[in-house]
Amino acid sequence: MTDDLTTLVTGLARRAKDASRVLANATTAQKNAVLRRAAEALRGEPGDRVIEANERDMAAAQQMGLSKAMLDRLDLDRKRLESVADGLDQVAGLPDPVGAVVEERVLDNGLRVGKMRAPLGLVGIIYESRPNVTADAASLCLKSGNAVLLRGGKEAFHSNTAIAEVFTQALAAEGLPPEAVTLLPTTDRQATLVMIGLDGILDMVIPRGGEGLIRFVAEHARVPVIQHYKGVCHVFVDGSADPEMALEIALNAKVQRPGVCNAMETLLVDAALAPTFLPKLGAAMDAKGVEIHADDRAAAHLNGVKSASEADWDTEYLDLILNVGVVDGIDAAIAHVAKHGSNHTEAIVTKDAAHADRWLREVDASLVLVNASTRFNDGFALGLGAEIGISTTKLHAYGPMGLAELCTLKWVGQGEGQVRQ
Amino acid sequence: MTDDLTTLVTGLARRAKDASRVLANATTAQKNAVLRRAAEALRGEPGDRVIEANERDMAAAQQMGLSKAMLDRLDLDRKRLESVADGLDQVAGLPDPVGAVVEERVLDNGLRVGKMRAPLGLVGIIYESRPNVTADAASLCLKSGNAVLLRGGKEAFHSNTAIAEVFTQALAAEGLPPEAVTLLPTTDRQATLVMIGLDGILDMVIPRGGEGLIRFVAEHARVPVIQHYKGVCHVFVDGSADPEMALEIALNAKVQRPGVCNAMETLLVDAALAPTFLPKLGAAMDAKGVEIHADDRAAAHLNGVKSASEADWDTEYLDLILNVGVVDGIDAAIAHVAKHGSNHTEAIVTKDAAHADRWLREVDASLVLVNASTRFNDGFALGLGAEIGISTTKLHAYGPMGLAELCTLKWVGQGEGQVRQ
């Protein structure tokens, strides 16, 4: 059984890798035509098949007693499918990263050198219940000239299969190898293990999902992993902060969309500002239905809050819950973030330019911010046009990954016969 | 024993990681002072201790019957030590990469965003017999604000220990934690295994050495590995090439320094040019003492050459040996390189702009060249000022790695109270 799985997964991956060599040299027009064709299909009859497949997944999920939140993630209706199709058209409209040359210069010997964006090859995506990831990931990989090997969640198996078929048909119709979008036909964990062991075939794997999935992949992979890990994001209200601005940023960071990784989980406030700022914060958060877990010093200025446990400071709630702590100045705030942060998004509210500068330099996170909401950490908000996720891995890409981050930069040099002295 | 080693290596790595947090915020002046102090020490009495330690290593190596080439790599005399010291001064003179902001722009909402270079943290270097790597790696990691965990070869153990001590003393003298340069006090392979398993402590590991070492590290590492792998580099003489230029580039690529990874191992020539070009190439290579292994079509135009075996096309000779093959046009040349190249350095000699463009785009190597010698693929020749090696890994850094490549790019944003709509 395991041997069969190994043969199956390795064979599919090899064919996808072969397809990646064709994709790498596909023209922008060809790649865009595939994306627009897939979008059109999702709006038409193949889209009906996706909806039908999703209904089967939903029925099974309800029988299995999945949570309401899980069911909502899994659900695909016409409106959601239309938004998936719009996403494909948007990716088609983005500039092609492949072949772009950056950092061009002429060396003293006349050799013109630069770095050219080139596809990575075969990208693996391992994800859980959202079937729209199938389309998002496929579109970004295709546009960046990569083939993609997808391993979706078992709850969404039929939906994913129907969506992947839309892509393989669009590829074939445009004369490109359909294997460039390959969905594993099994969600067996053993198959995932084989997939992430394909050193020399799979060029990168991105796990998208809960902590358990990411840890499993990081622990067992033999190929490079870009972790898109949890966001335990902080806002530090410095002693010099404008309290109005701090309150607005804190509210936005917590409540504008609490279920995402760039939402704030912990607010730290300088002791000097705590007596005046915290009562206002408490009232404003209470009005939005936010439950506060406070340390003792913060609790002294707040009404009806819970006491924060040690584990709370490391928790990604993804919910209307907020830790609040009082710290003695920026050093203590930076130390707290170094201990409890998850290298995701960290913001300071301050009027002190030296503190702003220290925060930007000393805090280790994929996005460090001064006087702005943590919610800005995504590829759309930062102007990438699209994103495959937000990397909390420091190598290769740190922060939102768009089309450029799905490429490598190879050196290119053009001479007139230069030799080394 | 294994438990003891695990405790030892993990403890040293943790202390080095703690030191990395201090190094990350050290000023440029502090870091340069450490490098200049270490250079001065190598020129003085501590340098004598390095030479003495090296004499012990050399004596033991001679007794163990190491090859002449190995002994030469291991040997450190005053002249070589002076050149190591000069290298440290040069690194001190390079711009500090840490804190530099690139790709700055202002978003529509007024948020000023960019990417700031920041150290990776703790970098691991695993290397073999050359003791100068200890100083090179330590200097580049320090300058880029990283701590370094070094595992040198057992032949150079005493030399490496003496060099590392120069750094720890220089760090302490400048008020920085000496653990920022940590040499493992054992060359036990089990200790290496522990080291490359330190996920969450070691941020990156670079194996430098032979194929066996690199494969061992790649196979067992639980931390990101940047492979500095072999160079099976090609020069393709296109049908439109200027034969004089092609000959000069081929000679330079093969004989200027045959023992390095960016030397040419295989020359491919378009069938149209073979009858006129190959006799001249053969004579020129023969005059330089180069042994040619040719395919049948090439052998028809060459005198006194060996027949190339299938394995030859994948061999990094690092010696005065050259494979020569005849191909039918650029497609066959690109296919040959895709099959036998090692993603290192690949050059075309051509007058055809379309062929030049195809070569640059379609060939997958860390440096692709038009009308220039493969020997240009190193950090010095490409203007990086220094290099820790040449990455053949596509993620993070592809090609020569200088100070910038020992850093990550974190996003930074500065606002005036912006929140997400």
Interface residues (C-beta under 8 A of the other chain):
Chain A: R21 A24 N25 G99 R105 L107 L111 V113 M116 A118 L120 G121 D199 D203 M204 A218 E219 R222 P224 I226 D242 M245 E248 I249 L251 N252 A253 Q256 R257 A338 A356 L360 R361 E362 D364 A365 S366 L367 V368 L369 V370 N371 A372 S373 R375 F376 N377 A381 L382 G383 T393 K394 L395 H396 Y398 G399 P400 T408 L409 K410 W411 V412 G413 Q414 G415 E416 G417 Q418 V419 R420
Chain B: R21 A24 N25 G99 R105 L107 L111 V113 M116 A118 L120 G121 D199 D203 M204 A218 E219 R222 P224 I226 D242 M245 E248 I249 L251 N252 A253 Q256 R257 A338 A356 L360 R361 E362 D364 A365 S366 L367 V368 L369 V370 N371 A372 S373 R375 F376 N377 A381 L382 G383 T393 K394 L395 H396 Y398 G399 P400 T408 L409 K410 W411 V412 G413 Q414 G415 E416 G417 Q418 V419 R420
